[in-house]
Amino acid sequence: MTSQLPELSGKVALITGASRGIGYGIAEAFVARGDRVVITGRTEDSLKEAVEQLGAERAVYVAGKAHDEAHQAAAVERAMEAFGRVDHLVNNAGTNPVFGPIADLDLNVARKVFETNVISALGFAQKTWYAWQKDNGGAIVNIASVAGLAPSPFIAAYGVSKAALINLTQQLAHEFAPGVRVNAIAPAVVKTKFASALYEGREAEAAASYPLARLGVPSDIGGAAAFLTSAQSDWVTGQTLVVDGGIFLNAGVGA
């Protein structure tokens, strides 16, 4: 990518959880259209590698935990220091550390899931709002999940947190209008390390239930995020774009 960088668009995006997977796919899509990006994540080495791939003249990173308010402030400050603005925010950082029935869910684990998947998104949105978007406009995209749209057995904490993120999207869209548009993306299974337990060793079987006959890849979500932060979506806010390979078309089918 560094050898074929397009002209600068003048826009800057802050993307959380973007050293790999969906977040990196989004960063790649933004850089490909000429944006500059600030990416965050927990592991500095992974972030350094991602910046090298994206192009050091277009990308910088801030390492830290998404739910840490000091990290949130540092990421927004880095965007302002490096590029002087932060037009777009993509809340992609998320966690899903537990698998099992909701009756046995450790409440401390549930709190951790909400801190990372919901509260951190609110914190980043607040800080981006006051640093730039309140006076200059922009767009926010929250990466939710199809797990937030229907019951999700054995990943209930994750699903409930994503449902909350979808509602947070609507709340922010209402309060931040008209200058800032806020939307969400709800992916089904995307081939990333984060989701590997859902398909590794059985990808063909997992993909067979999708009408489009494949699982998602990070660029699928990158393209959706690019649309929701572009002029082509200027009349779209408060919406959740389902990017699922058609899996929801199977709802209600069967004996």
C-alpha positions as CSV (number, residue, x, y, z in Angstrom):
1,M,0.0,0.0,0.0
2,T,2.8,2.4,0.8
3,S,4.0,2.5,-2.8
4,Q,0.5,3.3,-4.2
5,L,-0.8,5.9,-1.7
6,P,-3.6,8.1,-3.1
7,E,-3.8,11.8,-2.7
8,L,-4.7,13.0,0.8
9,S,-8.5,13.4,1.3
10,G,-7.9,15.9,4.2
11,K,-9.9,13.6,6.5
12,V,-8.6,11.9,9.7
13,A,-10.0,8.8,11.4
14,L,-9.4,7.4,14.8
15,I,-10.0,3.6,14.7
16,T,-9.9,1.5,17.9
17,G,-8.7,-2.1,18.0
18,A,-7.1,-1.7,14.7
19,S,-3.8,-3.5,14.8
20,R,-5.4,-6.5,13.0
21,G,-8.7,-8.1,12.0
22,I,-11.7,-5.9,11.3
23,G,-10.1,-2.7,12.7
24,Y,-7.1,-3.1,10.4
25,G,-9.4,-3.8,7.5
26,I,-11.2,-0.5,8.2
27,A,-7.9,1.4,8.5
28,E,-6.7,-0.1,5.2
29,A,-9.9,1.0,3.5
30,F,-9.6,4.6,4.9
31,V,-6.0,4.9,3.9
32,A,-6.8,3.6,0.4
33,R,-9.2,6.5,-0.1
34,G,-6.7,9.1,1.1
35,D,-7.5,9.4,4.8
36,R,-4.9,9.6,7.6
37,V,-5.6,7.3,10.5
38,V,-4.8,6.9,14.2
39,I,-5.1,3.3,15.3
40,T,-5.2,1.9,18.8
41,G,-4.8,-1.5,20.4
42,R,-3.2,-3.3,23.3
43,T,0.0,-4.5,21.8
44,E,2.6,-2.0,20.7
45,D,4.5,-4.4,18.4
46,S,1.4,-5.3,16.5
47,L,0.5,-1.6,16.1
48,K,4.0,-0.8,14.8
49,E,3.7,-3.5,12.2
50,A,0.2,-2.2,11.2
51,V,1.5,1.3,10.8
52,E,4.4,0.1,8.6
53,Q,1.9,-1.7,6.4
54,L,-0.4,1.3,6.2
55,G,2.3,3.8,5.6
56,A,4.0,5.8,8.4
57,E,3.1,9.1,6.6
58,R,-0.6,8.2,6.8
59,A,-0.9,6.3,10.1
60,V,0.2,6.7,13.7
61,Y,-0.7,4.5,16.7
62,V,-1.4,4.7,20.4
63,A,-1.2,1.6,22.6
64,G,-3.5,1.0,25.5
65,K,-6.7,-0.5,26.8
66,A,-9.9,0.8,25.2
67,H,-11.7,1.1,28.5
68,D,-9.0,3.2,30.1
69,E,-10.1,6.9,30.0
70,A,-6.5,8.1,30.1
71,H,-5.9,6.0,26.9
72,Q,-9.0,7.4,25.3
73,A,-7.8,10.9,26.0
74,A,-4.3,10.1,24.7
75,A,-5.6,8.7,21.5
76,V,-7.7,11.7,20.7
77,E,-4.8,14.0,21.7
78,R,-2.5,12.1,19.4
79,A,-4.9,12.6,16.5
80,M,-5.0,16.3,17.1
81,E,-1.3,16.6,17.6
82,A,-0.3,14.5,14.5
83,F,-3.0,15.7,12.1
84,G,-4.9,18.6,13.6
85,R,-8.3,17.0,13.4
86,V,-10.4,13.9,13.9
87,D,-13.3,13.7,11.5
88,H,-14.2,10.1,11.9
89,L,-14.3,7.7,14.9
90,V,-14.7,4.0,14.5
91,N,-15.3,2.1,17.8
92,N,-14.1,-1.4,16.9
93,A,-12.4,-2.5,20.1
94,G,-14.2,-5.4,21.7
95,T,-13.9,-8.4,23.9
96,N,-15.7,-11.7,24.3
97,P,-13.8,-13.6,27.1
98,V,-16.5,-16.1,28.1
99,F,-18.5,-18.9,26.5
100,G,-21.3,-20.6,28.3
101,P,-24.9,-20.4,29.5
102,I,-26.1,-17.0,30.9
103,A,-27.2,-18.6,34.1
104,D,-23.6,-19.3,35.0
105,L,-22.2,-16.0,33.7
106,D,-19.7,-14.4,36.1
107,L,-21.0,-10.9,36.7
108,N,-17.5,-9.5,36.9
109,V,-16.8,-10.9,33.5
110,A,-20.1,-9.3,32.3
111,R,-18.9,-5.9,33.7
112,K,-15.6,-6.3,31.8
113,V,-17.4,-7.0,28.6
114,F,-19.6,-3.9,29.0
115,E,-16.6,-1.7,29.9
116,T,-14.8,-2.6,26.7
117,N,-17.7,-3.0,24.3
118,V,-20.0,-0.2,25.4
119,I,-18.5,2.2,27.9
120,S,-15.3,2.6,26.0
121,A,-17.2,3.5,22.8
122,L,-19.1,6.2,24.8
123,G,-15.8,7.5,26.2
124,F,-14.2,7.8,22.8
125,A,-17.3,9.4,21.3
126,Q,-17.4,12.0,24.1
127,K,-13.7,12.9,23.7
128,T,-13.8,13.0,20.0
129,W,-17.0,15.2,20.2
130,Y,-15.3,17.8,22.4
131,A,-11.9,17.7,20.6
132,W,-13.2,18.3,17.1
133,Q,-16.6,17.0,16.0
134,K,-18.8,19.3,18.0
135,D,-17.6,22.4,16.1
136,N,-16.6,20.8,12.8
137,G,-18.8,17.8,12.2
138,G,-17.9,14.2,11.2
139,A,-19.1,10.7,11.5
140,I,-18.9,7.8,14.1
141,V,-19.2,4.2,13.3
142,N,-19.7,1.6,16.0
143,I,-18.9,-2.0,15.2
144,A,-21.7,-4.0,16.7
145,S,-22.6,-7.6,15.8
146,V,-25.5,-9.7,14.6
147,A,-25.3,-11.2,18.1
148,G,-26.8,-7.9,19.3
149,L,-29.9,-8.4,17.1
150,A,-31.1,-11.8,18.2
151,P,-30.5,-14.2,21.1
152,S,-26.9,-15.5,21.0
153,P,-26.6,-18.7,23.0
154,F,-23.4,-19.2,24.9
155,I,-22.1,-15.7,24.1
156,A,-24.9,-13.8,25.9
157,A,-22.7,-11.1,27.5
158,Y,-21.2,-10.3,24.2
159,G,-24.6,-10.2,22.5
160,V,-26.2,-8.1,25.2
161,S,-23.3,-5.6,25.0
162,K,-23.7,-5.3,21.3
163,A,-27.4,-4.7,21.7
164,A,-26.5,-1.9,24.1
165,L,-24.0,-0.5,21.5
166,I,-26.7,-0.4,18.9
167,N,-28.9,1.6,21.3
168,L,-25.9,3.8,22.1
169,T,-25.6,4.4,18.4
170,Q,-29.1,5.7,18.3
171,Q,-28.7,7.9,21.3
172,L,-25.5,9.5,20.0
173,A,-27.1,10.0,16.5
174,H,-30.0,11.9,18.1
175,E,-27.8,14.1,20.3
176,F,-24.9,14.7,18.0
177,A,-27.1,15.7,15.0
178,P,-27.0,17.5,12.7
179,G,-23.3,17.9,12.5
180,V,-22.2,14.4,13.3
181,R,-23.7,11.2,11.9
182,V,-23.6,8.0,14.0
183,N,-24.2,4.6,12.6
184,A,-23.4,1.0,13.5
185,I,-22.3,-2.1,11.5
186,A,-23.5,-5.5,12.6
187,P,-21.3,-8.2,11.1
188,A,-21.8,-11.9,11.2
189,V,-18.7,-14.2,11.4
190,V,-15.7,-12.5,10.0
191,K,-12.5,-14.4,9.5
192,T,-10.3,-12.9,12.2
193,K,-8.3,-14.2,15.1
194,F,-11.0,-12.8,17.4
195,A,-13.6,-15.1,15.8
196,S,-11.4,-18.1,15.0
197,A,-13.1,-20.3,17.6
198,L,-16.3,-20.1,15.5
199,Y,-14.9,-21.5,12.3
200,E,-11.3,-22.8,12.7
201,G,-11.0,-26.3,11.4
202,R,-14.6,-26.3,10.1
203,E,-14.8,-23.2,7.8
204,A,-16.6,-25.0,5.0
205,E,-19.2,-26.3,7.4
206,A,-19.6,-22.8,9.0
207,A,-19.9,-21.1,5.7
208,A,-22.5,-23.6,4.3
209,S,-25.3,-21.9,6.2
210,Y,-24.6,-18.5,4.6
211,P,-26.6,-17.7,1.4
212,L,-23.5,-16.1,-0.1
213,A,-21.5,-19.3,0.7
214,R,-18.6,-17.7,2.6
215,L,-17.7,-16.1,5.8
216,G,-16.8,-12.4,6.0
217,V,-13.4,-11.0,5.6
218,P,-12.1,-7.7,7.2
219,S,-12.4,-5.8,3.9
220,D,-16.1,-6.5,3.8
221,I,-16.5,-4.4,7.0
222,G,-13.9,-1.9,5.8
223,G,-16.0,-1.1,2.7
224,A,-19.1,-0.7,4.8
225,A,-17.3,1.7,7.2
226,A,-15.9,3.7,4.3
227,F,-19.4,4.1,3.0
228,L,-20.8,5.2,6.3
229,T,-18.1,7.9,6.7
230,S,-18.4,9.1,3.1
231,A,-20.5,11.8,1.4
232,Q,-22.6,9.0,-0.2
233,S,-24.1,8.4,3.2
234,D,-24.7,12.0,4.2
235,W,-28.5,11.4,4.9
236,V,-27.9,8.2,6.9
237,T,-27.7,8.3,10.7
238,G,-28.8,6.2,13.7
239,Q,-28.9,3.1,11.5
240,T,-27.4,-0.4,11.9
241,L,-26.0,-1.8,8.7
242,V,-26.1,-5.6,8.8
243,V,-23.2,-7.1,6.9
244,D,-23.8,-10.8,7.3
245,G,-23.5,-12.7,4.0
246,G,-27.3,-13.2,4.1
247,I,-27.3,-15.4,7.2
248,F,-30.4,-13.6,8.7
249,L,-32.3,-14.7,5.6
250,N,-32.4,-18.1,7.2
251,A,-34.3,-16.9,10.2
252,G,-37.5,-18.9,10.7
253,V,-36.6,-21.5,8.1
254,G,-36.9,-25.1,9.1
255,A,-39.3,-27.5,10.7
